[in-house]
Amino acid sequence: MRRLVRTLGVLGGSALLTLGLTQPANAAVGKLHLGQRVITDPARQSCHTAPALNLMVTNYTNSPVAVFDQPGCGGNVIGMVWPVNNGFFPRGWSVRVMQ
C-alpha cells in the first residue's frame, strides 16, 4: 500500500509539473505594450505594427524586442528593448519579438 501511494504521488507530481508549470515554447511570456495597445504572451518571431509613429515600447515579457523604422517589420532595426525595460522611438513603426 505504501509503495502504491508513493508511486501515485510521484506520478501526480510529475504530471503537475509537466502540464501546469511549463510555458509554451513559441510564446514570450508576459505583456508587450505598444503605446496604448497591450499584447499578452506574444508569439516569438511575431511582428506587430504600431498605430502611429512616436512609438513607446514597454516590454514586460521574457524576450527582447527589435524595433523597426517601417511597418510590417521592414526597413532597419533602430533599437532593442530588453525584457522588463522600455524605450521611446520617434521613428519607430513596428516590433518583432525575438527568441
Number of C-alpha atoms within 10 A of each C-alpha: 6 7 8 9 10 11 12 12 12 12 12 12 11 12 12 12 11 11 9 9 8 9 12 9 10 13 20 25 18 16 17 26 18 22 16 10 10 13 14 14 18 21 18 18 16 16 21 18 18 22 14 14 16 14 23 17 26 21 23 21 23 19 21 20 27 20 30 24 20 19 18 16 20 14 13 12 16 14 16 19 20 18 17 15 13 17 15 15 16 12 15 25 25 27 30 22 24 18 14
